[in-house]
Amino acid sequence: MADLRHRPPQVIRSHSLPHLGCLTYSPEHELYAASRAAGSGTIGRALLSKNPATLNWAEPSPIGYDGPPRTLCWADHSLWVGDPTNATRIELTDRGTCQDVKNWPLPEDGWSTKYHCGIVTDGLGRVYFSNEWYKGQIYRWENGKVTKHTFSLDGYDHLSEAVPVPGTGRITMIHAVSGKGRMEECLLELDMDTGRCRIAPLPGMGEGLKLRWFTGDWLLVQGNGEILSDDFAQLINRNTREVLRIRPGMFGGEKMQHIGILTDGTVVIVTRRDRVGPVFRYPIDFWGFLRTANKPKKLEWREYKEVYPNLPIFLPSKATERKIILKKDSLTILGAVFTPPFTLSQLAEKLGPARIVLQNGTRESPMTGRESPYTQALALWDELGLQGWLDEDEQTIKTIGVRVAAQGEYAVRQTFDGAVWIGSKDYREASWKDFAGFAHTLKLGGFTVYTRLPGPVPEEQSAQKAKLEALSAMVQISWKEPENKAAKAQKYKLSKPTEPVLTFTSFNFKLAVMEVLMYEKGLLAPKLDAHEFAREYSRRKIDIDAEGYEPIPEIRKWLEKYPVPERLAPEVTEIEMDGGSEIYTQLCPFWDGEDGAFDLNTITEAELRQFPNLNHITLMSSKPEQVLPVLERCSIKVDLL
């Protein structure tokens, strides 16, 4: 073909390509590859290292095998080896010599004479293995201990063709579903902790697919090459979802056999020529050629409602477009609506748990010019491309960032694979204002949005090109309570709740809960201030100095009616009742703490069980015998004040 050239073919008449096992990065980012020896009973090690002289290339395995093992997988400094009935871990030193060997015989499964043990790591380095061919039991190795995993494999899934998703507890594997008169193989991404998964069809690939990591963010799905109407392989970018097809005949008329990549990035295509054997080809501009030779294509993920391994045999319906939509009073993320102020628990409830990262750095004071150290806590939803900057309380999210492109140094690892809208428009088409000549900002209600719109960097700013391009990769959304006179005048006006709220039968228990959520954690607004409340109250004049020795009726009524959102219940883990609590001094500013006005003497199981994480109460009560049995039934530890 005119667009392709290759070096003089290297002909190998009597040798097939070596079998390569699972490839992963070592901690030093050197590529390790394991190949099996020809004879049974020993296994050779082949390590591509900067210092190969430290290795004993002919050292036999300390474990004997009945036939050559076929599964090889690297996890940190350990080589995992699988045969039909064993999983073996060979631990190496930093210099590549054998340090320790452990072996786990697997139970008989009825297929062990034919099917070898499949082994894979997830993106956190935890190792999983199974040797059963149908609905196999998974075993997990972590920190030197092997346990039965919480779920088994589905159907004919096998771990030998799985690869980790970097930095997560997920793996990607080949999974079959029912198609048009035959089984169709798809790409499945599986969370090994929760069983949640998503799946993507692989049209044009046929059956007998093999999956492996190729380079960078690229996965390679390779077919059996037997049917000329099927793609020989597809390269899939796990971040951008770009799919590049490799079809028969693209690199010469011979039958395609293998595709690989060298450590310098050179792609190697192996074809088989009649009466010659394997021919090595080195395409020029491999990536550019694939992009121009095919129509643009993206992987289409579909979400399973079901949890693995209890998956239906059919694909889930096509997902609607993935969107994040910002409006004046809310932020919608993939259909879940969030209202400010945003909290870690609020987002985690609907988006799943976040990965928490602490970043250390220094700040320069604008007044003195001195630098001082600081620590910033981040909440990261890597799969969604969301990064939250936490406030000092480490509960309130002051800014949410959506990573819309891959460039730049950000803690969140992946980009959001959907559309970001502001109002009814794509964010790039919104009404932006210039920010300091290099970025853009806009205001929408109480929200402030900051980014740099995508586009070329002007020549006069070329010295800051990398920094400016990085700004374009993140759309940052911050929220602040609007400070206008109308808002101030209505600060203590309670609105009708728009979400489920907690139910209280004991007012004093509600006060104890509000002390935690309003004053200790800052999750309830407005934060009650008796003097401010009195100034705002218009129906009569409240004289704090004269009335503050008893609970002020209007403030008590406000507290009784205050709707405490049900979503905040998990935040209450411990209650410490104390006469000096802030909530009491706002309700009764001059209370001396001597009477039992706020004692907790009655409580019900129903209101306690609304708080799943409450495990300890420091109890202020004059009749503890009435509440201790209820607290005990709810497994709440009690210290009497």
C-alpha positions, 0 to 999 in steps of 0.5 A: 500500500502507498501509505505504508513502508516496512523494513526488509522482512526478517524471516523466521522459518521454524520458530513461532513467536514466544507466548507472552503473559500478563504485562504490567509496569514495575514500580521503577516503570521498567517493562517486565515480560515473562515467557514460558520454557519449552519443557515441563517442570521448570519455568524460565524468567525473562526480565527486560531490565536496565541491569540484566547482569544481575539476573540468573536467566537459567535459574529453575523454578522452586515449584514443579509443574505438571506441564508448562504453566500458561498464566504469568502475571507481574504484581509489583516485585512478584511473578505469579504463575498459574497451571491447571491446579496451582497459583504460585507467587515468586517474590523477587528482590530489587536486583531480580533474584528469587527471594521467596516462593509461596504456592496455593493448590486450588480445589478440583473443579472437574476441568483442571486437566484442560484449563489453567489458573487465570490470574490478574491484579486490579489497579491497586495491586491486589491479586485475584486468581481462579482455575474453574472454567464455569462460574469459577470461585475467585480467590484474592491475595492481599498483604500476604493473605489469600481469601475467598473473594466475595463473588465468583465469576459469571458464566465462562468469564476467565481472569486470564484475559483481564487487565487492571484499570490503573489507580482503581479497584477495577479490572477490564475483561472479555465478557459474552452476551447473547447476540443475533443468533450467537454469543457476542463478546464485549468489553466489561469493566468490573469493580472488584469491591462492589461488583458494579460494572459497565459493558461495551459492545465490540462490533466487528470483532467476532469470537475468541477475543483476547485482551491485553494492555498495549501502551499508555492508555491503550488496550488491545483487543485481538481476534483469532484472525480466522475470519476475514470479515472480522477485524483482526484487532481493535485498539481502545483508549480507556480515557478518550474511548477512541477505537482504532480498527486493524482490519485484515489486509491493512498491512499486506496481503498475508494473514495477520498473526500478532501486533506488539510494541517495542520499548521505544514506541515502535509498533511491530506487525507480524504477518504470515507469508506462504512458504516463508513464515512470519514476517516482521513489519514496522509501519511508519506513522502507525497511529496516523494511518489507523485514524485516516484509514477508518471512520472515527469511532468511540467505545459505547459504555452501557451501565448495568443496574445489576451487580456482578455476577448476577448479570442478564444474558443481554446487553443493557439498553443504550445509555442516554448522553452523559451530562453534567448540567449547572443551573442557578440553584443546582448541579446535576451529575448524570441525572443526580441533582445536588443543591448547595452547599455541597458536602462529601457525604451528599455526593458520595451517597449518589456517586459512590465513595471518593478517593481522598488525597492530601496535597502539601504545598506552600502559599505566599502571603499577599501582605508580607510576601512570606511563604507558609506551608499548607495541606489541601484535602481533595475528594476524587471520583476518578471514573467520572473525572470529578475533583472536589476541593474540601474546606477546612472541615474536610466535609464541605466541598467548596469547589467541584472541578470537571476534568474535560481534557487530559492535559495538565497535572491534576490529581483526578486520573481520568477525564469526564466522558460526557458533555458539560452544560451551563443552563441549556448550552454546552459550556463552551457556548456560554456567556463568559467574561475575560479573566485577567487576559488568560482565562474565563469566568462567569456567574450563575446564581450563587455559582462562579465558574472558572476555566480557560476556553479551548483554543490556541495559545496567543504568541505573546503568551507562548511562554505559559503555553503548558499552564494555559492549556492545563487551565482548559482541561478543568472546569471549576465550579464554586458556590457562595451564598449570595450576599444581597439585602433581600437574602439577608432579610430572609435569612431565617425564613424556612422554605418548604423542604425539597428532599426527605427530612429526619423525623424527631419526637424528642426536641432535646434530641433534635437539639443535640443532633443540630449541635453536631450538624450546625456548629461542629460540622457546619453542614446546616445553614443558616447557623443560628445566631440569637441576636441576628434572629431577633434583629430580623424578626418583624412580628414583634420586638425580641428583647434578648437582654430581658427574655434570654433567661428562658428559651425564646419562644420564636427561636424554639418554634424555628428550631422545631420546624427546621427541616434536617435533611435525611442525607446528613444522618450518616454524618452524625457518628458521636453526640456529646451533650454538654451544658455549654453547647452552642445551640443552647446558648442561642435558644436560651442565651443566659441559661446557667446550665443548672436545671434540666431544661435540655436533658434527654429523658425520652427518645424512641428507637425509630428516631435513633435508627435514622442515624446508621453511624451513630455509635456513642453518646455522652448523655445529659439526662436526669432520668437515664433509666428511661433512655438507656435501654433504648440506646442499648437496643440500638447498640449505642455506647453511652457515657453519663455526664 
